[in-house]
Amino acid sequence: MPVVAIPQDLPDPKQEDYIHKLSDIIKNVLIISEGKGLVLFTSYSMLKNVYELVRDDFKTAGITLFKQGDDDNKKLLENFNVDKNSVLFATVSFWEGVDVPGETLSVLIICRLPFRVPSDPVIKARMELIDKKGGNSFMEYSLPEAVIKLRQGFGRLIRRKSDRGVVLITDTRILTKFYGKLFFNSLPETRRDITKTERICNKIEDFLYP
């Protein structure tokens, strides 16, 4: 059975120190796993910021780091599949329709719950229309869409009952907000480890190397 790990002591993604804390746990976990990781971001700016913070440490550890935007998506995925000790940083287009079989992918990290940016003109128009009709755009549009997206992202690692691996969700809103249960309930049956960051790393190591 796969494991969903959530470090409960990380700051909210909107806080200033989140990027540095996120970078630390990504670095520590993926060095433990010797790569074999896909990291899903919801924005390219966050991806680039984290990439700059972890790049040198991964290089020192002998882990190849691929970043979406450095090559076309098909080529990136091919290289990631071939290099067993690599990590791929990706955004929206890799949340669905990507299958990485075997040992290439052992750790999936979801950095933020996949809510769409409300400032996007299309999204903004849809939400305003719902609100004008007396509805609740967050509950009727933003939240259901994000729940579906999380399940799709989760599926990059766990596609069959026999699949084994770790899904690390680093957005503590899944624990602290009222809508967290909706995200949890959308996921397949898993073992859950919700604890402090330092213990998460030890638990992941124990799971990957029993």
Residue, then its C-alpha position, 0 to 999 in steps of 0.5 A: m500500500p502506498v504512503v501519503a506523508i504530510p509534514q504538519d509543521l510546514p508553514d502555510p504556502k502563502q508565508e514568506d519562509y515556505i519556499h525555503k522550508l519546502s526546498d529543504i524537505i524536497k532536498n532531504v527526501l529526494i537525496i534519501s530516495e536517490g532521485k526517482g522523484l517527480v515534484l509537481f508545482t502549481s506555478y512556474s515561478m515557485l518551480k524556478n525558485v526551488y530549483e535554484l535552491v536545491r540544484d547544487d545539493f542534487k548535483t553534489a549527491g549525483i542526482t540529475l535534476f530536470k526542469q520543465g521548460d528546459d526541453d520539450n515535455k516528451k524529451l524531458l519524460e524520456n530522459f527522466n525514464v532513462d536516468k534512474n537517479s533523477v528528479l523532474f520538476a514539473t507544472v500543470s501539463f504533468w499533473e495528468g496523462v503522464d505514466v512513469p512505470g517501474e523504479t523510475l518514480s518512487v516519490l511524488i511530491i505535491c507542493r501545493l493544493p492545485f487551486r487555479v489562479p483566480s486572476d486568470p481572466v477565464i477563471k475569474a469570469r466563470m467565478e464572477l458568473i457563479d457569484k452573480k447568480g447567487g452561488n458560491s464560486f469557491m465551493e461550486y467551481s474552485l474547490p471541486e476542480a482542485v480536488i479532481k486535479l489533486r487526484q490526477g496528480f496523485g495518479r502519476l505515482i499510484r495507478r495500480k493496486s500493486d504500485r508502491g511509493v510515497v506521495l508527499i503533500t507539503d501543503t498543510r491546508i489539507l490538514t488545517k482547512f475545512y475542505g481538507k477532508l474533501f481532498f483526502n476522501s478523493l484519494p485511493e486508500t493509502r497509509r497516512d503518516i502525518t507528523k513533523t518534518e524530521r520524522i517524515c524523512n525517517k519514515i520515508e527512508d524506512f518505507l523505501y528501504p525496509 
